[in-house]
Amino acid sequence: MKVEQKGNNTIIKNTQYKTAEFLSKLSQEYTTFKDKNLIVDISFDAGLKLVDVKSFSDLIKKHKKNKKSFVLVANDFDFNTVPASITLVPSILEAHDIIEMEEIERDLGF
């Protein structure tokens, strides 16, 4: 797991685990990241399936209650199958853009 701070955002990259193992490790260390906007890059797992993406749901709900953004990054994925409650984008640049838009919405009271 590689952690990088960029502006108001924390980028966490899965560098060696299957998605389930990575989620478990991320959940254990969540208190370290709970006050930051999170970009979680799960592109490392080539066998990524929809069930793996959905497994982040509880952590995403918990994070959004704190009025912070949680964006998953995975390339080569069918984005149309992902539930609306989960934000999944193909690149880190797009994740930064999504977080910027969500911060503006929060500032405006939406």
C-alpha positions in Angstrom: 0.0 0.0 0.0 1.4 3.3 -1.1 0.1 6.6 0.5 0.7 10.0 -1.1 -0.6 13.4 0.0 -1.6 15.8 -2.8 -3.2 19.0 -1.7 -6.3 18.2 0.3 -6.4 14.7 -1.1 -4.8 11.5 0.1 -4.1 8.9 -2.7 -3.9 5.3 -1.5 -2.6 2.8 -4.1 -3.0 -0.9 -3.8 0.5 -2.1 -4.8 0.5 -5.8 -3.9 -2.7 -7.2 -2.6 -5.9 -8.7 -3.9 -8.7 -6.2 -3.5 -10.3 -8.0 -0.5 -6.9 -8.1 1.4 -6.3 -4.4 0.5 -9.8 -3.4 1.8 -9.1 -5.2 5.0 -5.7 -3.4 5.5 -7.3 -0.1 4.5 -10.1 -0.6 7.0 -7.6 -1.3 9.8 -5.8 1.9 9.1 -8.9 4.0 8.3 -8.6 6.3 11.4 -5.4 7.6 9.9 -7.3 8.8 6.8 -10.8 9.6 8.1 -10.3 13.4 7.9 -9.0 13.5 4.3 -10.6 13.2 0.9 -9.6 9.8 -0.3 -8.6 8.6 -3.8 -8.2 4.8 -3.6 -6.5 3.3 -6.6 -7.4 -0.4 -7.0 -6.1 -0.8 -10.6 -3.4 -3.2 -9.4 -5.8 -6.1 -9.1 -6.2 -7.3 -12.7 -9.0 -9.6 -11.8 -11.2 -6.8 -10.4 -14.9 -7.7 -10.3 -18.0 -5.7 -9.5 -18.3 -7.6 -6.2 -14.8 -6.3 -5.2 -15.9 -2.7 -6.0 -19.1 -3.1 -4.0 -17.2 -4.4 -1.0 -16.0 -0.8 -0.4 -19.6 0.4 0.1 -19.6 0.3 3.9 -16.3 2.2 4.1 -17.6 4.8 1.5 -20.8 5.4 3.5 -18.8 5.8 6.7 -16.4 8.3 5.0 -19.1 10.3 3.4 -20.9 10.8 6.7 -17.8 12.8 7.7 -18.5 15.1 4.7 -15.3 13.9 2.9 -15.0 12.4 -0.6 -14.1 8.8 -1.4 -13.3 8.0 -5.0 -12.2 4.6 -6.4 -9.9 4.4 -9.4 -9.8 1.4 -11.7 -9.0 1.3 -15.3 -10.5 -1.3 -17.7 -13.8 -1.6 -15.9 -17.4 -1.4 -17.0 -18.4 1.8 -15.2 -22.1 1.4 -16.1 -22.4 -1.6 -13.7 -21.3 0.4 -10.7 -24.0 1.5 -8.2 -24.6 5.3 -8.1 -23.5 5.3 -4.4 -19.9 4.4 -5.4 -17.8 6.8 -7.4 -15.4 4.9 -9.7 -13.3 6.7 -12.3 -10.6 5.5 -14.7 -7.8 7.9 -13.7 -6.4 9.7 -10.7 -6.8 13.0 -12.6 -10.5 12.4 -12.9 -10.7 11.5 -9.2 -9.2 14.9 -8.3 -11.8 16.6 -10.5 -14.6 14.7 -8.8 -13.4 15.7 -5.4 -13.1 19.3 -6.4 -16.7 19.3 -7.7 -17.9 17.6 -4.5 -16.1 20.2 -2.3 -17.8 23.0 -4.2 -21.2 21.3 -3.7 -20.5 21.0 0.0 -19.4 24.6 0.2 -22.7 25.6 -1.5 -24.7 23.5 0.9 -25.8 20.7 -1.4 
